Amino acid sequence: MNATVLPTTIPAYLEQLRRSLAGADPALVQDALYDAEEYLRSELAENPGKSEAEVIASVAGSYGAPDEVADIYRDTEVKVQSALRTPTTRPQAIQRSWASRFFGVIAEPRTYASLFYMLLALATGIFYFTWVVTGVSLSGGLAVLIIGVPFVILYFGSVRILSLVEGRIVETMLGERMPRRPLYSTRGKPLMERIKELFTDPRTWATQLYFLLMLPLGIAYFTVAVTGLATSLGLIAAPFVALFGGDVGGIWIDDVNVIGLDGWWALPLCFAVGVALLFVTLHIARGVGYLHGQLAKHMLVKTSQYD
């Protein structure tokens, strides 16, 4: 065990753990703090005759000192990220040509996960936007009534729950590490102080802003994905329809024959443009997935607490 002096209180233990994890992913820090607090407080509840200092000293050998716990979490995170890393991140991928990188996007699972997220974002965006607008409106309207206070508390609590749900969706589909545990908070504080923190926590308001932004973003993502896929696949299929479609007589757009059968030379060009547009759409999906993952990480994870 490290020679570092063990803290004598649970908040001091958590603070030391937070400092030991300085520079780590904020989502990892949030999970580590929550797990440590859960374990220490459960041990304290099972040993009512012991003080916090005695409980911490007794579990130091099994659970570990803050520095040891931090090292375990760092090592575990490295192993998990290595296991989840897609095969395209192997060292040989760095030497691929631009053509291989451009066309190789079709073989990357993350591409289709990002594309599905763009389609799903419209539904989740509508839900999140409706939830926030309804919650804020009812909170303001009920503020003058006695039931207004518990309703507002429940609403803000639901925002944190939805934040975890969105985080799991983002991590699963976009590959960005997000919290898997609720936000750590010192449970030893008075109830009113904890309720105050719920309203003054910047992440609570950033999360609501994120939910509001999800509606226009969801519309944009859905439109880009559907338009890109429909147009590219349509252009790819159009030459075959024109050649083997019987009396189709070419490619028609709004009753206008843009490529007739006498313009057979344009059919390969139409197919090539469709293929190129399809790969461009897939790259856009990958880019949107990365950028949205960064946006979600910035707005849903309280990074300032761990700096």
Sequence and secondary structure as in RCSB ss.txt:
>XXXX:A:sequence
MNATVLPTTIPAYLEQLRRSLAGADPALVQDALYDAEEYLRSELAENPGKSEAEVIASVAGSYGAPDEVADIYRD
TEVKVQSALRTPTTRPQAIQRSWASRFFGVIAEPRTYASLFYMLLALATGIFYFTWVVTGVSLSGGLAVLIIGVP
FVILYFGSVRILSLVEGRIVETMLGERMPRRPLYSTRGKPLMERIKELFTDPRTWATQLYFLLMLPLGIAYFTVA
VTGLATSLGLIAAPFVALFGGDVGGIWIDDVNVIGLDGWWALPLCFAVGVALLFVTLHIARGVGYLHGQLAKHML
VKTSQYD
>XXXX:A:secstr
  SS   SSHHHHHHHHHHHTTTS HHHHHHHHHHHHHHHHHHHHH TTS HHHHHHHHTTTT  HHHHHHHHHH
HHHHHHHHHS GGGSGGGGG  HHHHHHGGGG HHHHHHHHHHHHHHHHHHHHHHHHHHHHHHHHHHTTSTTHHH
HHHHHHHHHHHHHHHHHHHHHHHH     SS     TTS HHHHHHHHHH HHHHHHHHHHHHHHHHHHHHHHHH
HHHHHHHHHHHHHHHHHHHSSTT EEEETTEEEEEGGGTTHHHHHHHHHHHHHHHHHHHHHHHHHHHHHHHHHHH
S GGGG 
